[in-house]
Amino acid sequence: MPTPIIPLGSFVAALSTSPLEPWASSAPWALTNHSEAIVRHLLGTLDASEFTISNEIAIHITAIVEPGVVLKGPLILGPRCFVASGAYLRGGNWIAERCAFGPGAELKSSFVFAGTRLAHFNFVGDSILGGDVNLEAGSIICNYRNERVDKEVRIRVGETLHPTGCHKFGAVVGDHCRIGANAVLAPGAILPPGSVVHRASLHDDEAGV
């Protein structure tokens, strides 16, 4: 089997032991583009004694969801997660254990690994976030190139831009990355584990930044 252009296991150490392991060799945008179908499949594998499941929304019995949260299925919210009032989780999200979403945080069509935190007033769309990732207040992961006629998102590998075939794709953010307050990741960002994006900065891989 050829090596995938973005080997997800090199970005997310827990991938190989997670429920997403069957998709480990897939392109990241293939996962996010089919997130609803994947999460629906995973809903059928859950232990119903450990989750409250209704309308394609599964919430682990140890998770805390404050009043005023908007949840839309299909969604899996893992053990010991915290979702603050005003957060919005929608459109096919799989969330591992010990993740936190502060007030005003929005997550769409994404896969989030253990211990990752969206502080508050964040948007993350069509992305894969590794374990122990922290997004400070106001940081954004964009998923759509509205500034140009050609909407296809491209990702950078070395000096080469590769097409994804998708109009919506956010980022792969490796384990232990830190995204500073009010920073913006343009569509197609690929951040190796331990990367730091400074506060109020733009990270745009298409521009080579």
Disulfide bonds with the S-S distance in Angstrom:
none
